[in-house]
Every structure is written in C-alpha cells, then in structure tokens.
Amino acid sequence: MLGALTAWLFPPSAQSSSVLIIGSGGVGKSTTAKTLAGKYEWSLELPGKYEESISLEHFHLNDDKDVELVVAPGQIHRRDATWSDLEAALANGRFRGIILIGAYGYHALGGEVSYKEHRLYKGDDNRFLLDFLADRRLEEQRVLERLLPHLRVANRNKLWMINLVTKQDLWWDRHSEVVRHYREGSYGQAISAVTQNLGGARFRSEFVFSSLVIANFKTGRGETLANTVGGYEDELRVASICSLWDTLFALKAWEES
C-alpha cells in the first residue's frame, strides 16, 4: 500500500510535479521529508537535535534518483535567496502539493546561544516561553500569508495542501486548544478564503496534527524549555504519523477523481 503512495508522491518522470515542504525554521521540515522518503534513521538520529538547513534540500528515493521532495530553508535571512523561485514555481504549477509545517510555536532554537540571550527574554523563564511560543505562532501566520498570493494564482487543475502541525508531544495536554487555533483562528480563516476563491474542486486543504519524534524542547545549548507531556507514548506518535499517511492517501484519491 505504501509503495503505491510513494509512486504517486515521487513520480518516476523527471518532468512530473513535486511536493513542496515549507515553513519556519525549526518546525520539522527535514524530518518530515526524511520520514516520507523512508530515509529517517530512527535508531541513529538524535530526537530533538536541530541542524539549520542553509539551502534547498532534495530527498530522493534509493531506487529512483529522479523523484524528490523539495524542502525550503525556513530561516528568515535565507528566504529571499530561495523562496522567490519556489513561489514562482508554485504559481506556474510545478508542485502538485504543499506541506506547510507549523509547531504551535515550538520552533527549535539552534546554535550555541542561550535562551537568556534571546531578544524576548526579560528575566523570567516561564514568561519567556509563553512570549516565544506566541511570537513563533505569529511567524507561522506570516509564512502562510506570504504563500497565499501564489496559491491563488496557481495555474494547475488541482492543488492540495497539508497543514502539518508537529511536536504534538509538547502540546498534547492542550490538543483542543491547538486544533481550534489552526482550524478556527486567523490561520484557518485565511485558508478557508483561498478554498472559496479557488473552489473546492480545484484546491483542497487538510490539517494533520502529529509528532514525528518524542523529545523535550531544548535549545542548541541543551537548556530544557519544556518537557514532553506525560502519557504521550510512542503509540500516539505512530498513530499521528499514520494520520499523515492516511491524509496523503485521501488526497491521492481526490487528485485522481
């Protein structure tokens, strides 16, 4: 079953459209691509470790080097050098689908800088985390709003988007709150407007809430800012990844209808 979906996501022809994975820095874009491409080494990769991508990443299947997922770097200072071409390609119909990733504000803090040196730190650890998460959620909204004009003019018959919200292990105890934020808040309202503009027969958007790995929320220096929610076990993580695959299967059926 997964083989059939893989053949759809990664078509054998080099001229076939690809899937764009995009979002802010530190939300799990590379991990998502590796998971979908079957290249995430679960026994070797350190959960929670964040390495910034400095350019476009391309993930290929082992048995067919022509097939790929295109992953855009998420750091603000790297976007203008890479996103403009991707946005033009999106408008021109190169991508059959988009996976837009957020993490309810839990964006990894890379490098060796302490959170106490962050611009939002005012001497209170708990206040910093709340302010940081709120600030990063606003950043997720800005990323969506940057993509919206290119979605509206995308000149292909059908285009789908998955709004993948990662790091469920960190917000599982607030699941209803998180779902409402994305589905009913300004984020979801913006997507609903695009759907109405393009029409449901041409554009389809889905939400998936998931945790690709289970890891405490730490800085690059190893400072723990938040622990995983008690009771969030591997069974829930696997079920959330299955939800992502199920959504992709549903989109495959919609695209072919």
C-alpha positions as CSV (number, residue, x, y, z in Angstrom):
1,M,0.0,0.0,0.0
2,L,2.8,2.5,0.9
3,G,4.5,1.6,-2.3
4,A,1.6,2.9,-4.3
5,L,1.5,6.1,-2.4
6,T,5.2,6.6,-2.8
7,A,4.9,6.1,-6.5
8,W,2.3,8.9,-6.5
9,L,4.3,11.3,-4.3
10,F,7.5,10.7,-6.1
11,P,6.6,10.1,-9.8
12,P,9.2,8.4,-12.0
13,S,9.3,11.1,-14.6
14,A,11.7,14.0,-14.0
15,Q,9.1,16.2,-15.6
16,S,6.4,15.3,-13.2
17,S,5.4,17.8,-10.4
18,S,6.9,17.5,-7.0
19,V,5.8,18.2,-3.4
20,L,7.0,21.4,-1.6
21,I,7.7,21.2,2.1
22,I,7.9,24.7,3.6
23,G,7.6,26.5,6.9
24,S,9.5,28.4,9.5
25,G,12.9,27.3,10.8
26,G,12.9,24.5,13.4
27,V,9.5,23.1,12.9
28,G,10.5,19.7,11.4
29,K,10.6,20.1,7.7
30,S,13.7,17.9,7.1
31,T,12.4,15.2,9.5
32,T,9.1,15.2,7.6
33,A,10.8,14.8,4.3
34,K,13.1,12.0,5.6
35,T,10.1,10.2,7.1
36,L,8.1,10.4,3.8
37,A,11.1,9.3,1.8
38,G,11.9,6.4,4.1
39,K,15.3,7.9,5.0
40,Y,14.9,8.8,8.6
41,E,17.2,6.6,10.7
42,W,15.1,6.1,13.8
43,S,17.8,4.2,15.6
44,L,20.6,6.6,14.8
45,E,19.2,10.1,14.7
46,L,19.1,12.1,17.9
47,P,15.5,13.2,18.7
48,G,15.2,16.9,19.1
49,K,18.5,17.8,17.6
50,Y,18.2,20.7,15.2
51,E,20.5,21.5,12.4
52,E,19.7,24.5,10.3
53,S,19.3,24.0,6.5
54,I,21.2,26.6,4.6
55,S,19.8,25.9,1.1
56,L,17.2,23.8,-0.6
57,E,17.1,20.1,0.3
58,H,16.2,17.4,-2.1
59,F,15.3,13.9,-0.9
60,H,15.4,11.1,-3.5
61,L,14.3,7.5,-3.3
62,N,17.1,5.0,-3.2
63,D,15.9,3.2,-6.3
64,D,15.0,6.2,-8.4
65,K,17.1,9.4,-8.2
66,D,14.6,11.4,-10.3
67,V,11.9,11.6,-7.6
68,E,12.1,14.2,-4.9
69,L,10.5,16.3,-2.2
70,V,11.7,19.9,-2.2
71,V,12.4,21.3,1.3
72,A,12.9,25.1,1.7
73,P,15.1,26.5,4.4
74,G,13.0,28.3,7.0
75,Q,15.2,31.0,8.5
76,I,14.1,34.5,7.6
77,H,17.5,35.6,6.4
78,R,17.6,32.7,3.9
79,R,14.1,33.0,2.4
80,D,14.7,35.7,-0.2
81,A,17.5,33.7,-1.7
82,T,15.4,30.5,-2.1
83,W,11.7,31.1,-1.7
84,S,11.1,33.5,-4.6
85,D,11.9,30.9,-7.2
86,L,9.8,28.3,-5.3
87,E,6.9,30.7,-5.1
88,A,7.1,31.3,-8.9
89,A,7.2,27.6,-9.5
90,L,4.2,27.1,-7.3
91,A,2.3,29.7,-9.3
92,N,3.4,28.0,-12.5
93,G,2.0,24.6,-11.5
94,R,5.3,22.8,-10.8
95,F,4.1,21.5,-7.4
96,R,1.1,19.2,-7.1
97,G,1.0,19.7,-3.4
98,I,2.4,21.6,-0.5
99,I,3.1,20.5,3.1
100,L,3.1,23.7,5.2
101,I,4.5,22.9,8.6
102,G,4.0,24.6,11.9
103,A,4.6,23.5,15.5
104,Y,2.3,25.7,17.7
105,G,5.3,28.0,18.3
106,Y,7.7,25.2,19.4
107,H,10.4,26.2,16.9
108,A,13.8,24.8,17.7
109,L,16.4,27.3,18.9
110,G,19.6,26.2,17.1
111,G,23.2,27.2,17.7
112,E,25.0,27.6,21.0
113,V,23.3,30.7,22.2
114,S,21.4,30.6,25.5
115,Y,17.7,31.5,25.5
116,K,18.6,34.1,28.1
117,E,20.3,36.0,25.2
118,H,17.2,35.9,23.1
119,R,15.5,39.3,22.3
120,L,12.3,38.1,24.1
121,Y,14.0,37.1,27.4
122,K,13.2,39.6,30.2
123,G,14.5,37.7,33.2
124,D,11.5,35.3,33.7
125,D,11.9,31.8,32.3
126,N,8.2,31.0,32.3
127,R,7.3,34.3,30.7
128,F,10.0,33.8,28.1
129,L,8.5,30.5,26.9
130,L,5.0,32.0,26.6
131,D,6.3,35.0,24.8
132,F,8.4,32.9,22.5
133,L,5.6,30.5,21.6
134,A,3.2,33.4,20.9
135,D,5.9,35.1,18.7
136,R,6.6,32.0,16.7
137,R,2.9,31.4,16.1
138,L,2.7,34.8,14.6
139,E,5.6,33.9,12.4
140,E,3.7,30.8,11.2
141,Q,0.8,33.1,10.2
142,R,3.3,35.3,8.3
143,V,4.6,32.3,6.4
144,L,1.1,31.4,5.4
145,E,0.2,34.9,4.3
146,R,3.4,35.0,2.2
147,L,2.2,31.9,0.3
148,L,-1.4,32.9,-0.1
149,P,-1.0,35.1,-3.3
150,H,0.9,32.3,-5.0
151,L,-1.8,29.8,-4.1
152,R,-4.5,32.0,-5.5
153,V,-2.9,32.1,-9.0
154,A,-1.5,28.6,-9.1
155,N,-2.3,27.5,-12.7
156,R,-2.9,23.8,-12.5
157,N,-6.2,22.0,-12.4
158,K,-5.8,20.8,-8.8
159,L,-3.6,21.7,-5.9
160,W,-3.6,20.3,-2.4
161,M,-2.1,21.5,0.9
162,I,-1.5,19.7,4.1
163,N,-1.2,21.9,7.2
164,L,1.0,19.7,9.3
165,V,1.3,20.7,13.0
166,T,4.2,18.9,14.5
167,K,5.6,18.4,18.1
168,Q,2.3,17.1,19.4
169,D,4.3,15.5,22.3
170,L,4.8,19.0,23.7
171,W,1.2,20.3,23.5
172,W,-0.8,17.1,23.8
173,D,-2.5,18.3,27.0
174,R,-3.8,21.3,25.1
175,H,-4.9,19.4,22.0
176,S,-8.3,21.0,21.7
177,E,-6.8,24.5,22.1
178,V,-4.2,23.8,19.4
179,V,-6.8,22.4,16.9
180,R,-9.0,25.5,17.5
181,H,-6.0,27.8,16.9
182,Y,-5.3,26.3,13.5
183,R,-8.8,25.5,12.3
184,E,-10.9,28.3,13.6
185,G,-8.5,31.2,14.2
186,S,-7.0,33.6,11.6
187,Y,-4.8,30.8,10.2
188,G,-7.8,28.6,9.3
189,Q,-9.8,31.6,8.1
190,A,-7.1,32.5,5.7
191,I,-7.1,29.0,4.2
192,S,-10.9,28.9,4.0
193,A,-10.7,32.1,2.0
194,V,-8.3,30.5,-0.5
195,T,-10.6,27.5,-0.8
196,Q,-13.6,29.7,-1.5
197,N,-11.5,31.7,-4.1
198,L,-10.2,28.7,-6.0
199,G,-13.2,26.4,-5.4
200,G,-13.2,23.0,-3.6
201,A,-12.9,21.2,-6.9
202,R,-9.5,22.8,-7.6
203,F,-8.0,23.3,-4.2
204,R,-8.1,21.1,-1.1
205,S,-6.6,21.7,2.3
206,E,-6.3,19.3,5.2
207,F,-4.9,19.5,8.8
208,V,-2.8,16.9,10.4
209,F,-1.6,17.0,14.0
210,S,1.4,14.9,14.6
211,S,4.7,14.2,16.4
212,L,7.4,12.7,14.2
213,V,9.7,12.3,17.2
214,I,9.3,12.5,21.0
215,A,11.8,14.9,22.6
216,N,11.9,17.6,25.2
217,F,12.0,21.2,23.9
218,K,15.6,22.3,24.3
219,T,17.9,25.0,23.0
220,G,21.0,24.2,21.0
221,R,23.0,24.6,24.2
222,G,20.9,21.8,25.8
223,E,18.8,24.0,28.0
224,T,15.3,22.5,28.6
225,L,12.5,24.9,28.0
226,A,9.6,22.4,28.1
227,N,9.3,18.7,28.7
228,T,7.2,16.3,26.7
229,V,3.6,15.8,28.1
230,G,3.3,12.9,30.5
231,G,1.5,10.0,28.9
232,Y,2.4,10.8,25.4
233,E,3.9,7.5,24.4
234,D,5.3,6.0,21.1
235,E,1.9,4.5,20.3
236,L,0.4,8.0,20.0
237,R,3.4,9.2,17.9
238,V,3.0,6.3,15.4
239,A,-0.8,6.9,15.2
240,S,-0.1,10.5,14.4
241,I,2.3,9.6,11.6
242,C,-0.3,7.1,10.2
243,S,-2.8,10.0,10.2
244,L,-0.3,11.8,7.9
245,W,-0.2,8.8,5.5
246,D,-4.0,8.4,5.6
247,T,-4.3,12.1,4.6
248,L,-1.9,11.6,1.7
249,F,-3.9,8.6,0.5
250,A,-7.1,10.7,0.7
251,L,-5.5,13.5,-1.3
252,K,-4.3,11.0,-3.9
253,A,-7.8,9.8,-4.4
254,W,-9.1,13.4,-4.6
255,E,-6.4,14.3,-7.1
256,E,-7.3,11.4,-9.4
257,S,-11.1,12.0,-9.2
